[in-house]
Amino acid sequence: MALFKTIGVIGGMGPEATVDLMQRVIRATPAADDADHVRMVVDNNPRVPSRIRALIEGTGESPVPCLQDMARRLEDYGADILAIPCNTAHMYYDEIASSVRIPLLNMVRLTVGRVLQDIPGLHTAGLLASEAVIKTGLYVDPFAEKGVGLVHPSPQRQADLMTAILSIKAGGPGVRERDALRAAGEGLVKRGAEVLIVACTELSLVAEVLAGVGRHCDAAQVLAEEIVALGTPS
């Protein structure tokens, strides 16, 4: 009998990005029937304390206890592997991973590995992410270890991206949000980015606009494909 793995999703950051990951997993699964799909146990919890307030503003409570509790509950339910469809939350990867006995996928490392696999000899990547991801340097070291430099949007373009991210969390993606991502991507390409990294799962919801801008890699899609690879029999 084929052995399927149950994937536990630590979600809600934001809710629509969590649903988007599930849709990506479904689309990426080579299924002929319901029974061929990946089993996912999802905690779509919008009450996780703000990562922005904790990491950037320094005024909010740490989300770590909440994220650890979610991880343990998913493990208790029967998840074999955990995933977090939020780049910023990976700042707490070690604390979450150490709270459970099952593996926790690292979306950041997976994305860096995919980019380097697809583009040998890469020198410069452009990062499209939240202010928290940029200021904490979440992607800097994994790329620097491989000799790849990162470029970030200009202050104005980054401010526009943050407005877009918050708007998507509040009401979903629209024209302005797509325009903001496209403009930021075009700016990074002009500054020498050989590939654009979509490192915010809210921005993943509008990432299709980058098709005409330049080569890009979406962390949400990388995570979804890894879930399919691990969650279905080989």
N, C-alpha and C positions, 0 to 999 in steps of 0.2 A: 504493500500500500504506500502511495506517495506520501512523503512527510512534509507537511506545510508548517511554517513558523507563524506564530501570532505576534504581530507588531503592536506595541503600545505607543500611542502618540501623546506626548505631553504638549497639549495645544492651548488655543485661546489667545495667542499672542501674534496677530489678532485672530478672531474667530473666522473671518473670511479666508485668511491665509491658510488656516488649518483645513478648511473644506477644500480649498484649492489643491493642497497636497494630496488629499484623498482622491480627488478627481484625476490628478496626474498619475497616481498609482494605478487607478482603474484603467486609464488610457494606455499605460505602459505595459499592462499585463496581457500576455498572449493567451487569452481565455476563449474557450469554445462554449462555456456554460458558467452558471453562477459558481459552481464548485471549484472552478479553476482560479478564482480570484484570491487575493491576499486577505487573510483575516486581520482586521484592525480593531483594536480596542482604543477608543479615543476619549481623552478627558479634555473637552473643549472649554477650558476654564478662563473666562475673561476677568476673573478676580485675582489673577497673579499680580502682585505688586509691581508697579511701573519700573521697568528697567532703566528708563530715561531718568526718572527722579533719583533712583539709587546710584546710578553710575555717573551721570553728568551733573545734575543739580545738587546731589548730595543731601537731599532733603527727605527722601523717601525711605521706607523700610526695605530691608533686603528681601528679594524674592526667593532666596535660597531655601528657607524652610518650606515654603509653599511648593516649590518645584520638587524638592526631595520627597515631600508627602505624596505628590502626584505620582512620582516615579515608583514609590513603594506600593501604592495602591494598584497601579497597573501591573506590577510584578505579582502582587498577591492574586490579582484576577486571573493570571495565567499568561501574561505576555512573556515571550522568549527574548525579544529584542526591543529596545526603546529608541524613539526618534523624537527630535524637537524641531518643528518647523518655524524656528525663529533664530536668526543669526545672532542677535544681541544676547540672547539667553545662553549662548555658548561661552560667554565670559565666565559662567558658573559651571562649565562642563565637569571639571574635576570633582566639585562638591556633589553634584548630582550623581555622577557615575559611582562615586564611592559609597553612596547611600543604598545601592542595590547590588544584587548578586548577578544580574544579567547584563549583557552588553548594552552600551549606549552609543548609538552611531554619532560620529562627529561630522556634522555637515561642513564645517570649515575645512577640515583636513581632506574630506572626500572631494570637495570642490577644487581645492588646490591641486590634488592629485590628478583629477580629471583634466584640468587645464594643461598641466605639464605633460600629460600623456598625449593630448590632442595637438599640442603646439610645441614640439621639441625646439629648443633654442630660444624660447621666449625670453625677452629682456624686460618688457614693460607692460603692465596690466593696469587698466583703469577700474577703480572701485566705485560702484554705485550702491550706497548703503546709508544707513541712518547715521546721525551725528555720533551716537554712542559707539557704533562699530568702528568709525574712523578714529575718534579720540582715544579709544582704548587700544587701537592698533591690533585688533583681533586677527586680521589677515596679514599683517606686516611680517611677523616672524616666520610663519609657514612658507611665505613666498621668498623672504630674504634667505632662508636656509637653502633655497635652490637658486639663488643668484638673480631673482626677479624683483624689480622695483615696482612700486605702486604710485600711481598718480591719482589725485582726488579732484573733485569738481571745485571750481572757484567758490569763494564764500557766498556769492549771490546765488549761484546754481545750487549749492548745497542747501542754502536756506529754502529755495524753491522745492527741492526734493523733500525736505522735512515737512513742509506744508502739504506736499502731495501725500506723504506717508500718513500724516495725521488725518487728512481728508479721506483717504481710503479706509482707514480704521473707523471713521465716523459714518461714512455714507457710501463707500464703495468707489471703484475707479470710474473716472470720467475723462473728458477731453483735456481739461487742464492738467490732470495728473499725468496723462500720456505725453502731453507737450513738455512738461517739466523733465520727464525722464529722457525724452528724445534730445532735448537741448543739452542736458548734462552729458549725455553720451557723446554727442557731436563735439562738445568742448574737449572731452578726454581724448577722442580720436585725433583732434587737431594738435593735442599736446604730446602725441606719440604713443598712445595706448594701442597695442597690437590686438588686445582682446578686452572686452568689457565684462566685468564680473558683477552680476546682479546679486547683491549680498543683503537683500532685505526681502522678506517674503511678501510684504505689501507691494513692493515694486515688481515682484514676480507677476502680479496680477495684470500689469500693463506692459510687460517685457516684450510683447510682440512688436512694439513700435521700434525696437532696436534692429529689427531685421534689415531695414534699409540704411542703418547707420554704420554698422561694422560687425565684426565677429564678436559673439558674446557667449557667456556661459552662465546659466541660471542655477544658483545653489539649490533652489527648490526642486528643479528638475533632476539634478544630480542625486538629491536625497530620495526622491521618488523612485528613481531607477535602481538605487541601491536597495531600497525596501523590496522592490519586486524581485531582485536577484536573490535576496536572502529569504524572502517570505514564501517563495514558490520552489518546488522540487527542481533540481537541475536536470 
